Amino acid sequence: MTTKTARSIFYIGTILSGALFLVLTWDTHNQVQALTNADRLTDEVVEGKRVFEKYNCNDCHTILGFGGYYAPDLTRVYDRKGEKYIKGVLANPDIVLADSFRKMQKQDLSQDEIQKLVAFFRWVNDINTNEWPPQDYRNRRSSAVNRLIGGATMSPGAALFKENGCFECHSLAGFGGADGPALDDVGGRLSIDQIMGIIEDPSGANPNSLMPSYDELSMEDRRMIAEFLARQGGAE
């Protein structure tokens, strides 16, 4: 290769790379309004971000890829845990996280601050980040959980239990979270109708419950989940 050829390749490559960078930058700026739901950036959301910064939440938590790695990422916490759970943790972390090996300082937030934080988390949750940072909770323990609840032949109820993130708070046969009670023997304690009632309205069964309501699920879906759980302890 001659010096002239090498120089030509360098210049052409630089120009093409620069042009591609400019096009991608222009495309990103064109999409940013839609990707970030800028039309839903309310004063309450802005105030929620200020509360987040006031209490230095980033020291322990990451959000949108920035922050500390001591505590869970909060980019999709609204999907993962739900509004009721978030409010419970913010108000009483010492109680809700009592069994967690990671502790959260109680900041004595006002109800107004909690509501603003929830609004901020809800807005961030809906930003289209193209799955960045990766939200591995959707795939965590997938193979082990699939083996536990039936793998490729899992029942519709088992699939719904998994898809709705129930393993984030509840465990079965040692798999899952510890924020909610283990469900290994729930079928021996509760009837299918009782389980369905709790799925639809957890506070109706326990006023202190931090479990979010799944009343958006159809009655058929709630029944399939309840039937799956009932088999964990023998209820019919």
Summary of the structure (lengths in Angstrom):
residues: 236
radius of gyration: 23.2
end to end distance: 79.2
largest distance: 82.1
contacts: 627
relative contact order: 0.10
helix: 58%
strand: 3%
